[in-house]
Amino acid sequence: MSSLPTHYEYEVSAQAGHGQLATRNDVLAASASPALVNPCPDGIGAEALSIAVIGPNEKQRVSAVSALAGCAGNQVREFPAYPSGLDDVPRLLEQHYDVIFIDMDSDPEFALELVESVCADGSATVMAYSETLDRDMLIRCMRAGAREFLTPPFEREVMAEALVRAAARRPVTKNTKKAAGQLLAFMGAKGGAGVTTLATNFAVALAQESNQRTLLIDLDLPLGDAALNLGIVPEFSVVDALQADIRLDATFLSQLLIQHTSRLSVLAAPGRFVQFEAGSEAIDRLLNVARQEFDNVVVDLGARFDFSGSMLSKEATTIFLVTQAGIPELRNSNRLIAQFFSNGGPKLEIVLNRYESQAMGITEAHITKALTRPAQWKIPNDYPAVRKMQVNATPLALSNSPIARLIRQMAHAAAGKTGAAGKPQAQVKKKGFSLFK
């Protein structure tokens, strides 16, 4: 097991030991320590915050409070025991604490429930602390909604930095709302149509062609392999985001992503088989958060057909239907088009993958008739280039093959829809693909 840093970017404060649980009155009427106004000698500190430290273990609780005392202006209240039950959490939150430190050692399971209950309200930043840096506990705290994970000894500088981040998360009134990024989804008419190959390379090309923030989300669950195609090994996955959808926000999402060298951000599928059924509400929450942070969100749906109840059916900028010139693929494509695209909805662009003119005796006229419309994109069959990509984990979009040139044209067209780099589409075309030469 790889070693973990002593401070994790999701905040949580926990303490060691197993103490007695307090009664309701013990917790809610616990004596408050005076405001800690001792200045930081070197100026390290955060905006004044109201802080609650909940820790049955006195030694660790005092250590946490002592570290907080090194930062000026914060009001800290100590609770020597956990609440007697989760029903007490609303009364705790009525005190409007900005930060709540929670001891994870004295009763780990109850502490996790407490973290989740406090985070569900969303009004306070939760920090966990633990004497033992256990990877499983760290991940469970993160999923429960904790923002920081601290371990003793509590260094004043680390504590101050955590409080600065907590202050930045406090709700503020925003006069303007950022326009949501465009949503571009790839779905296959049949398994093995090449959806992931096209989606990953399109996303790489779009990140560079548009010079905008671009995110690839692999929703081809449970066995998506976008990360494998890109040669990256993520620590977290899309399942982590979907399981924590209630408390998912921009900060949480950013910690789940991995960056590719092309400047593309990736939220990968799990690296192991996970039995997980994602609901449309969780997917919508993920896409909403992603579109507020990224100019372009590319989604690999694999052969996931049932998206009629999700945001994709209403707000997708474009859905690319990836198919091939074979009888089963054309039949499935006809069914999907009739089901999802016959009465309006998101813009549909058909991508004929591994295309060979009149292969298997199927003419272009037959293909157009089966699809009820012409295909916008015809990707040539180049098995050696695709095989090389899979072996070397180097995106096709960065090469100079016929497939790469067509994928870059697709990305160029998508970038032109939003005026990428502030230029109209005609101007961008004249410039060519200098970034890839």
Secondary structure by P-SEA (a helix, b strand, c coil): cccccccccbbbbbbbcccccccccccccccccccccccccccccccccbbbbbcccaaaaaaaaaaaaaccbbbbbbbcccccccccccccccccccbbbbbccccaaaaaaaaaaaaaaccbbbbbbbccccaaaaaaaaaacccbbbcccccaaaaaaaaaaaaaacbbbbcccccccbbbbbbbcccccaaaaaaaaaaaaaaaaaccbbbbbccccccccccccccccccccaaaaaaacccccaaaaaaacccccccccccccccccccccccaaaaaaaaaaaaacccbbbbbcccccccccccccccccbbbbbbcccaaaaaaaaaaaaccccccccbbbbbbcccccccccccaaaaaaaacccccccccccaaaaaaaaaacccccccccaaaaaaaaaaaaaaaaaccccccaaaaaaacccccc
